[in-house]
Amino acid sequence: MKKWLLPALGTLTLSACTISFVFGLTTNPTIKTEYRLANGQYVGCDDITPKGGGETLHMTQVRVNFSTNADLQKVTVRLDGEQTNGRDNDFVQTFNKADIDAVGNNFSVVFEADTAGDRLLPTEVNKEAIVVKAKIKVVTATGKLPGGFRAVVTATSTDGVTATRVSTQVIPVYQNCTVTEVTADSI
């Protein structure tokens, strides 16, 4: 073959190749709640006694962080109980692009888990968007329940492709928590 044909063949070969973009969640989703133990472990709380006493609270804000390599249209987060090995379809929330916090390819969503009326985490998510993010609270906790919950994140790109990842992190759940300190850090 003539040496002057090699550059032309190389150009033809490159132009015939297609570069494919694979959409995916590039990191394992992480979870944190507005409550943590003195040792730094984030926990879910079913009944919360405020610092200094007062009426028992039943809401826990949950933040799920993840990364992706595509432009997001929406993300659906479901909290699954570790012990039940089942899906609780009442404990799911979908966030549109405008409701997703983003810095580069790192994203996070925050929602409230409602444990009022004898519901235990994770059994229900309030479907309303959360505007004010809670401060992290240090708690003492009693009545550890078996298992805990993890996050299942399904992201949808602007071209309709979806990717799902399940967090390996499990958040333990306690029946009773008492707030001992309110930190300056937001969830």
N, C-alpha and C positions, 0 to 999 in steps of 0.2 A: 504494500500500500504506500502511496505517496505520502511523505511527511507533511506536506502542506494541507492534506485532508484531515489530519488528526484534530486540529483546533475546531474545525467545522463539525466533526462528529461529536466532539465533546460538548459543543453548544447544543446540538440536537438532542443529545442524551439528557442534558440538564433541563432543557425546556420540556422534555417529555415526562420528567419526574413531577410528581405532585407532592407538595408538602402538606401533610395532614396535621391538624391541631387536635390534640386529645384533651377534652375538658375533664377536669377531675378536682376533687377536694384534695389538696396537697398536704394537709396535715390532719392528724387525729383531732377531732373536736375536743375542746376542754370545757369544763363546766365549773362555775363558781356560784355561790349563793351569797346573799347579804349577811349570812351568819357563819362565823367560824369559831372554832375552839381556840383556847389560849396557845395550843401547839401549832396553829396555823391551818389546820384541816378545815375545809369548808364542809358544812353540814346542812341538811334540810331539817326544818323544825315544824311539827304539826301544831303545837300550842306554844306561843311565845309570851313570856312575861316581860314587859318593858322595864328598863332600868328605873329603879325607884318604885316599882309596883304599878298598879293600875289594871285596866281591863285587858284580858288576855287577847292577843292578836292571833290571826290565822292566815296571814299572807306572807309568802316568801318570794322575793325576787330572785330569779335565776338568770344568769348570763351564760350564753354558749358562744365560744370563740372558735373560729375556723379560718382556713385559708383556701383560696382557689386560684386557678390560673385563667379565669375567664370573667367577662362582664356579667354580673348577676342580674337576673330579672326578678327572681324571688327565691326564698328559702323557706322550707318547712322543717320545723323542729318538733320532734316527739320525744317525750321522756318515757323510757321503758323501765319498769321495775325489774330488778335483778332476780328476785325470788319468783315472780309470777311467770317468767319466761313468755309473757304474752304482751300484746299491744293493747294499750288503753286509748281508744280513739277519741276519748274526751280530753286527753292530755296532749293535744297537738295544736300548734299554732303556725300559720303561714304569714310571713312577712314579705311585703312588696319592697322593691328596691329602695324607695324613699324612707322606709322604716328600718333599714339595715345600716348600722354604723360601719364605715369603711375607712381604712388607712392603707392605701396601696392595695395589695392582694390579701390583706387581713381584714376579717369581718367579724362582727358580733351582733347578737340580738339579745334583748332583755324582755322578760315577761314575768307575770306574777302567778305563782301557784297558790291557789286558795284551798285551805284546809278546814274551812268553817263547816259546821254541820256534820261533824264526825267523819269527814273524808280525810284519808291519810295520804301523804305524799307517796308516789305520784298518782293522783287520781283525777285531778282536774286542773285546767289552765284557764285563767280569765282571758277571754278573747279580745279584750280591749287593748289598744296600744298603750304603752307605758311612756309617759313624758318625763317624769321625775325619777331619776335613778337614786336608789337608797344608798345611804352610807353603810359601810361594812360595820357589823356589830360583833363584838366578842361575847360569846355566851358560855354558860355552863349548861351541860346537857345531861338529861337522864332518860331512861327508858329507851335504850337503843333497840330499834326494830331490826328484824332479820333482813339482810340484803341492803338495798339502796336503789338509786336510780342512775341511769346513764342516758346520754343524748344520742338520738338518731337524727342526722342532718341530711336532708335532701335538697340540693341546690339545683336551680334551673337557670341556665344561661339565657342571654337575650335571643339566641337562635333556637331555643327550645330543648336543648340537650340537658339531660339530668345526670347527676352523680350523687351517690349516697355513701356516707361513712357513719360508722357507729363508734362512739367514744369507748376507749378502754377504761377510762376513769369512771369510778362508781362513787356517787355522793351518798354517804351514810345518812339515815334518817332517824331522828330522835322524837319521841313522843312529847317531851317537855324541854324547853330551853328558857333560860333566864338571861337577859342582857346584862352584862357587867360593865361594858364599855362601848361607846359609840366612837368609831375612829373618824378621821378626817377623809379617808379614802372612800370614793364612790364605787359601787359595784361595777 
